[in-house]
Amino acid sequence: MQTPGQRIKLARELAGYFNQGEFAKLCGLRQSTLSEIESGETKLPNAKAALTMCELTGVTLRWIIYGEDGEINIPTKQE
């Protein structure tokens, strides 16, 4: 079973971002932080970075977190 970090790494590489440092910078993270996330030392990135990862790689947040397809419903301020 894959961890969220392993799924992030897979999505990053499949999207063509082979340079971890470049991808981390695009997500607003340090390369060392992304390395820790992908290796499982740190569980998940902050919400902003996670959403940016989804945009850059074309995967859903639900897939990163749970390994399942579909969206996670994030309530708006009104909800």
C-alpha positions, 0 to 999 in steps of 0.5 A: 500500500502506498503512502501519501508521500509515495503517491506525491512522488509518483504523481510528480514524476508522471507529470514530468517533474523529475527535479525535486527541488524545482517541483518543491519551489513551485509548490512553495516548499523547500526541497528538503521538506518535499524529500521528507514528505516523499520519504514518509518522514513528514506525513503531508504538506500544508494545504496550500502546497497540497492543492498546488501539487494537485494542480501541477500534477493533475491528481485529486487531493483525495487520491494523494491522501487516500489513494482513491479517485474523486474529490474531497469536498472542502466547505466554503466560508458560507458553509 
